[in-house]
């Protein structure tokens, strides 16, 4: 006689015991308010929301398209095209440029004048940016003290920035003239003769540096003056109660609060000074020799006087690389030192 063997799957008690953990887990999930992933409803955006998202994306694209196209066409494409030309030899005449690889860069870095041109660029850029920032902060602080005729002083301070670089160059040519310029009168007060600012290698670089610093000073002054007026007055009142006055107040309160403005002025000043051309062209033409030649002037000279497009493109690429490195270092430094909190 065969005795039927009852399996675990057919035992109601066993099935109940096996189902207990699942019931307990479900009860725990119900108590905790959690919904199982399989039972969680999938949220789908309605057709109206999808249409609105597409409409917003198209509107965003239409609004940024003009500026984006202008930046690509007039900034990025010329820069990339210039980098490509630096690997060719071309004189504006030959129909097809000749590939020379890194020969233009090798000729540039081994040139006897490149070291002096690079040093001139660093001196011109550094002195003009630091000088305009220091004097601009000083003049902006003086204007913020509500001196008499503040409005007239603002107009006079900002006026040089509105003048074209060629006009500034001609103005300073007359002022630096050793025979009848303002320089002759100023040096005669001390019983000395005026140097030949623009025709000697010892002074030509300093002549264009002074002229460019004067032109940019008005812009920096007005920006600093406006920023100082917007600083919170309660901080100055608290500092005055603690006995901070004069230089201590300016150094420990005004300068830290103005760090975003000085950071912006430093970056834009370096980029602008490194590309200065018109003042150099009017006052010295990069001479005598290469004593006042910068990388921006070297690009013009190689391209439109010597018709060596490859060397000019290589010099422009080196200038671009220097500006990118300086800007990157400034941005990384600004992330740590610039205070954006009011």
Residue, then its C-alpha position, 0 to 999 in steps of 0.5 A: x500500500x502506497x502512502x502519499x507523501x505530502x510536500x512542503x509546497x502543499x502544506x498549508x502551514x508551511x505555505x503560511x510560514x513562508x508567506x509570513x516574512x513577506x507579510x511582515x515586510x509589506x506591513x513594515x513598508x505600510x507602516x513606514x509609508x514607503x511604496x514598493x518600486x513596482x507599485x510606485x506610479x510613474x509620473x509622466x509629463x502631460x502634453x501641455x508641459x512637454x509643449x511648454x518645455x519645448x517652447x521655452x527651449x526654442x525661446x532660449x535658443x532664439x534669444x542667445x543665438x545672435x550673441x552666440x553666433x557673433x562670438x563664434x564668428x568673430x572670436x572663436x573662429x578667428x582665434x582657431x584660424x590664427x592658430x592654424x595659420x601659425x603652422x604655415x608660411x604665407x605672404x598674402x600673395x601666394x594662393x596656397x599657404x605652405x605647411x612648415x609645422x613648428x618652424x614659425x615658433x622655432x624662429x620666433x623663440x630663437x629671435x634676438x628681439x623676441x625676449x625684449x618684446x616679451x619683457x616690454x609686454x610684461x612691463x607695459x601691462x604690469x605697470x599700467x594695470x597696477x598704476x591705474x588700479x592704485x591711482x584709481x582707488x585713491x582718486x575714487x576714495x577721494x571723490x567718495x569723501x564728497x569733495x567740492x565739485x565732485x560731479x565736475x571732478x568725475x567728468x574730468x576723471x572719466x574724460x580720458x577714457x572716452x578719447x580715442x587712443x590715437x588722440x591720446x597718443x597725439x596729446x602726449x606727443x606734445x606733452x613729452x616734446x623736449x623743446x616746447x612740451x609740458x615735460x620741458x616746463x616741468x623739468x625746468x622747475x628742477x633745473x634739468x632738461x627734459x629727456x627725449x621721451x619718444x625717440x630714445x630707447x631709455x624712455x620710449x617704453x615709459x612714455x607709452x606706459x604713462x600715456x596708456x595708464x592716464x587713459x585708463x585711469x578715468x575708467x578705474x576711478x569712476x568704477x571704484x568711486x561707484x563701488x565705494x558709494x555702495x559699500x554698507x555704511x553700518x560696517x564703517x560705523x562699527x569700525x569707527x566705534x572700534x577706533x579704525x580710521x584713515x589707512x587702517x580703515x581703508x586697508x582692513x575694510x575698504x580693500x577687502x570689500x572692493x576685492x570683486x571690483x579690483x579683481x574684475x578691473x585687474x583681469x580686464x586691464x591685463x587683457x586690454x593692455x596686452x592688446x594695446x596698439x593705437x597709442x604705440x602706433x602714434x607715439x613710438x611705432x615700437x621704436x627706437x628699434x624694439x625698445x617699445x615694441x610689444x607682442x601686439x605691435x609685433x603681430x602688426x609689424x610681422x603681418x602688415x610690414x614684413x608680410x610674414x603671416x606665419x610669424x605674425x600668427x605664431x606671435x598672436x598665438x603666444x600672446x593668446x596663450x599668455x593671456x589664457x594662463x594669466x586669466x586662469x591663475x587670476x580666476x583660481x586665485x580669486x576663488x580663494x581671496x576675493x570676497x563676494x559677501x557684502 
